[in-house]
């Protein structure tokens, strides 16, 4: 008898699997160490890119640059003097045989994310908070309030943004910077200046109370309470008619201590038909602060007070429906929104 052996032909899938196995064994296995090294390198590079994306002031795809400087390294120089571009070279002080002029200002647009604060952004970019605050918050108003999605202007060098005074040269002398440097930084000529415009003054910072306001520490919470009525238009609590509220009401238990929000001099301490028992403290730069509806006044007219000094106790004297502090911020006698100055109102 003749026996015939039939060899079973492999399926297409088995052939593919066998080919793939030979590929792994003959090609990839010998170079497995090299492959692992490449993967490790890619992981390291990815980590570095992610860190740099968080720390360096380069725009993400949704952000853009208003003015592209010659060299982005300008962003990392705290001291502005760098060589001028050939087409912008102008006479200047000669140092070591080279002529230096003020570099032009570049501005980066930064979109605020959840958890961002003005001080945190300044720290991340290695800049003075005064620089970023003054460019985005006039005289520090609202420096505590950064909204998610808000676009902030980030300058390429330290300095402050000021409102141009009628005497430009005098303003430059006050801050110790030459008019030529200010003009060069802003890429402007004298003919383009006008009183009231916002100008960047390079290499200088606010001092004294102006700096305290700019960086958000010029006004402290006068009481541990919560906001019961905001600044602005509202329905009158007694008549229901639309009226303008010139301050913010901070509710607190009767008799709670009211402390001075800033250093200054008490310029009024008495009774008013609307404010009840009240105290007004005059600070610097035209600012004054009003504390109303006190049950008891503990500060005398003419007294010098410091931040945290006891001024009185919470009450509901005058035009009030319950115990609270009516707190006003006035600039040259004009009421301002206290939320632009107070940190952490609840």
C-alpha positions in Angstrom: 0.0 0.0 0.0 1.3 3.4 -0.9 0.9 6.1 1.8 0.6 9.7 0.7 1.4 12.4 3.3 -0.5 15.6 2.8 1.2 18.7 4.0 -1.2 21.2 5.4 -0.7 24.6 3.9 -0.5 27.4 6.4 -3.1 30.1 6.4 -2.3 33.7 5.3 -2.5 34.9 8.9 0.1 32.3 10.0 2.5 33.3 7.3 2.2 37.0 8.4 2.8 36.0 12.0 5.8 34.0 11.1 7.2 36.8 9.0 6.7 39.3 11.8 8.4 36.9 14.2 11.4 36.6 12.0 11.5 40.4 11.6 11.5 40.8 15.4 14.2 38.2 15.9 16.4 39.0 13.0 16.1 42.8 12.8 14.7 44.5 15.9 16.1 42.2 18.6 19.8 42.9 17.7 19.2 46.7 17.9 16.8 46.7 20.9 19.3 48.7 23.0 19.4 51.4 20.4 15.6 51.5 20.2 15.3 51.9 24.0 17.9 54.7 23.9 15.9 56.6 21.2 12.7 56.2 23.2 14.3 57.4 26.4 15.8 60.4 24.5 12.3 61.3 23.1 10.8 61.2 26.6 13.6 63.5 27.9 13.1 66.0 25.0 9.3 65.9 25.5 9.7 66.7 29.2 12.1 69.6 28.5 9.7 71.0 25.9 6.8 70.9 28.4 8.9 72.6 31.1 10.0 75.3 28.7 6.5 75.9 27.5 5.5 76.6 31.1 8.4 78.8 32.0 9.5 80.7 28.9 7.5 83.7 27.6 6.9 82.4 24.1 3.4 82.5 22.8 1.2 79.4 22.5 -0.7 78.8 19.2 -3.5 80.9 20.5 -1.3 83.9 21.4 0.6 86.3 19.2 3.3 88.9 19.3 2.4 92.5 18.8 5.9 93.7 17.9 8.7 91.2 17.0 12.0 92.3 18.3 15.3 91.6 16.6 16.2 89.1 19.3 13.9 87.4 21.8 16.8 87.3 24.2 15.7 90.9 25.0 13.1 89.2 27.2 15.7 87.9 29.5 17.7 91.1 30.1 16.8 93.0 33.2 19.1 95.8 32.3 17.9 97.3 29.0 21.0 98.8 27.3 21.9 96.6 24.3 23.5 97.5 21.0 21.1 99.2 18.6 20.2 97.7 15.3 22.2 99.2 12.4 19.3 101.1 11.1 18.4 102.6 14.5 21.8 103.6 15.7 21.9 107.0 17.2 24.4 109.1 19.2 24.6 107.9 22.8 27.1 107.5 25.7 30.2 105.7 24.7 31.1 102.8 27.0 34.3 100.8 26.3 34.5 102.1 22.7 30.9 101.0 21.8 27.8 103.1 21.5 24.7 101.9 23.3 21.1 103.1 23.0 17.8 102.1 24.5 16.4 99.0 22.7 12.8 99.3 21.4 10.0 97.8 23.4 8.5 94.4 22.4 5.2 93.3 23.8 4.1 89.7 24.2 0.4 88.8 24.6 -0.2 86.3 27.5 -3.6 84.6 28.0 -4.4 84.1 31.7 -5.1 80.6 32.8 -6.9 79.2 35.9 -4.8 80.0 39.0 -2.8 82.8 37.4 -2.1 85.9 39.5 -0.2 89.0 38.5 2.6 88.2 40.9 2.7 84.6 39.8 3.0 85.6 36.1 5.8 88.1 37.0 7.7 85.4 38.9 7.3 82.9 36.1 8.7 85.4 33.5 11.4 86.7 35.9 10.1 90.2 35.8 9.1 92.8 38.4 5.4 92.7 39.2 5.3 96.5 39.0 6.3 96.2 35.3 3.4 93.9 34.4 0.9 95.6 36.7 1.5 99.1 35.5 1.1 98.0 31.9 -2.2 96.2 32.5 -3.7 98.0 35.6 -3.5 101.8 35.8 -2.1 102.8 39.2 -2.6 99.2 40.3 -6.4 99.3 40.1 -7.6 95.7 39.9 -4.2 94.1 40.3 -5.8 91.4 42.4 -8.3 90.5 39.8 -7.0 88.3 36.9 -9.7 86.7 34.8 -9.3 83.4 33.1 -8.9 84.0 29.4 -7.9 87.6 29.9 -5.1 88.8 27.6 -2.3 90.6 29.4 0.4 92.7 27.8 3.9 91.5 28.8 6.8 94.0 28.0 10.2 92.7 26.9 12.1 94.7 29.5 11.5 96.0 33.1 10.1 99.4 33.6 6.8 101.0 34.3 3.9 102.3 32.1 2.8 105.8 33.1 0.3 108.4 31.9 2.2 111.2 30.2 2.2 114.4 32.1 2.1 117.9 30.5 5.8 118.3 31.3 7.4 115.3 29.7 11.0 116.3 30.5 10.0 117.0 34.1 8.4 113.6 34.4 11.5 112.0 33.1 13.6 113.8 35.6 11.3 112.7 38.4 11.8 109.0 37.5 15.5 109.4 36.7 15.4 108.4 33.0 16.4 110.3 29.9 13.6 111.5 27.5 15.6 110.0 24.7 15.5 106.5 26.3 11.7 106.8 26.8 11.2 107.9 23.2 13.5 105.1 21.9 11.7 102.4 24.0 8.3 103.5 22.6 9.6 104.1 19.1 8.1 107.6 19.1 9.2 111.2 18.4 8.4 114.2 20.5 5.9 115.3 17.8 3.9 112.1 18.5 3.5 112.7 22.2 0.2 114.0 23.7 -0.8 114.5 27.4 -2.6 111.6 28.8 -1.2 108.9 26.6 0.3 105.8 28.2 4.1 105.6 27.8 6.6 102.9 28.9 9.5 104.3 31.0 12.3 101.7 30.8 14.5 100.6 33.7 12.6 102.4 36.5 10.0 101.3 39.1 7.5 102.9 41.3 8.5 103.8 44.8 6.7 104.4 48.1 2.9 104.3 48.2 2.7 104.3 44.4 4.6 101.0 44.4 2.4 99.6 47.2 -0.7 100.3 45.1 0.9 99.0 41.9 1.8 95.6 43.4 -1.4 95.3 45.4 -0.3 95.8 49.0 -1.3 99.4 49.4 -4.8 98.7 50.8 -5.6 96.0 53.4 -8.9 94.5 54.4 -10.3 96.8 57.1 -12.5 94.0 58.6 -13.1 90.3 58.6 -16.5 90.2 57.0 -18.3 89.5 53.7 -19.6 91.7 51.0 -23.3 92.4 51.5 -23.7 95.2 48.9 -21.2 96.0 46.1 -20.1 99.3 44.6 -22.2 100.8 41.8 -25.8 101.0 40.9 -28.3 99.1 43.1 -31.8 99.2 44.4 -31.9 101.5 47.5 -32.4 99.2 50.6 -35.1 101.5 52.0 -36.9 103.0 48.9 -36.2 100.3 46.3 -35.3 103.1 43.8 -32.2 102.8 41.7 -29.3 104.6 43.3 -25.5 104.6 43.1 -23.6 103.0 46.0 -20.3 104.9 46.5 -18.6 102.1 48.4 -18.8 98.5 49.4 -20.7 97.1 52.4 -18.9 94.5 54.4 -21.2 92.7 56.9 -19.9 91.6 60.2 -21.2 91.1 63.8 -22.0 94.2 65.8 -18.9 95.4 67.7 -16.4 93.8 65.4 -13.1 95.8 65.2 -12.6 98.1 62.2 -8.9 98.6 61.3 -7.3 101.2 59.0 -6.7 99.8 55.5 -3.6 102.0 55.1 -1.2 104.5 56.7 -2.5 108.0 56.9 -4.0 110.8 58.9 -7.5 111.0 60.3 -9.1 114.1 58.6 -12.6 113.5 59.9 -14.2 111.6 62.8 -17.8 112.3 63.6 -21.4 111.8 62.6 -23.1 112.1 59.2 -26.8 111.6 58.4 -26.0 108.9 55.8 -22.7 107.4 57.1 -23.6 107.6 60.8 -20.5 107.5 62.9 -17.6 107.6 60.5 -13.9 108.1 60.1 -12.0 109.3 57.0 -8.3 108.7 56.7 -6.2 110.6 54.2 -3.3 108.7 52.6 -0.8 109.8 49.9 -1.3 110.5 46.2 -4.8 112.0 46.7 -6.3 108.9 48.2 -8.6 108.8 51.2 -10.6 106.0 52.8 -14.0 106.3 54.5 -15.3 104.0 57.2 -19.1 104.4 58.0 -21.9 103.1 60.2 -19.7 102.6 63.2 -21.2 101.9 66.6 -18.2 103.5 68.3 -15.4 105.8 67.0 -12.0 105.0 68.5 -9.8 107.4 66.4 -9.6 111.1 66.9 -9.4 113.8 64.2 -5.8 114.6 63.3 -4.3 111.4 64.6 -1.8 109.5 62.5 -2.7 105.9 62.0 -0.9 102.9 60.5 -2.2 100.0 58.6 -4.1 97.8 61.1 -4.7 100.6 63.6 -8.1 100.4 65.4 -10.5 103.0 64.1 -13.8 101.9 65.6 -16.4 99.2 65.9 -19.0 97.8 63.5 -22.5 99.2 64.0 -25.5 100.3 62.0 -25.7 104.1 62.7 -26.9 106.4 60.0 -28.6 105.1 56.8 -28.2 101.4 57.5 -30.4 98.3 57.7 -28.1 96.2 59.8 -24.5 96.0 61.3 -21.9 96.4 58.6 -19.0 98.6 57.5 -19.5 101.0 54.6 -16.0 101.3 53.1 -15.1 103.9 50.4 -12.0 104.5 48.4 -11.7 108.1 47.2 -9.2 109.5 44.7 -9.1 113.3 44.9 -12.5 113.2 46.5 -14.1 110.9 43.8 -15.3 107.5 44.9 -13.6 104.5 43.3 -14.6 100.8 43.2 -13.0 99.3 46.4 -12.8 95.9 44.7 -10.0 97.3 42.6 -7.9 97.9 45.7 -9.0 95.3 48.3 -7.6 91.8 48.3 -9.8 88.8 48.8 -13.3 90.3 49.4 -15.7 87.4 50.1 
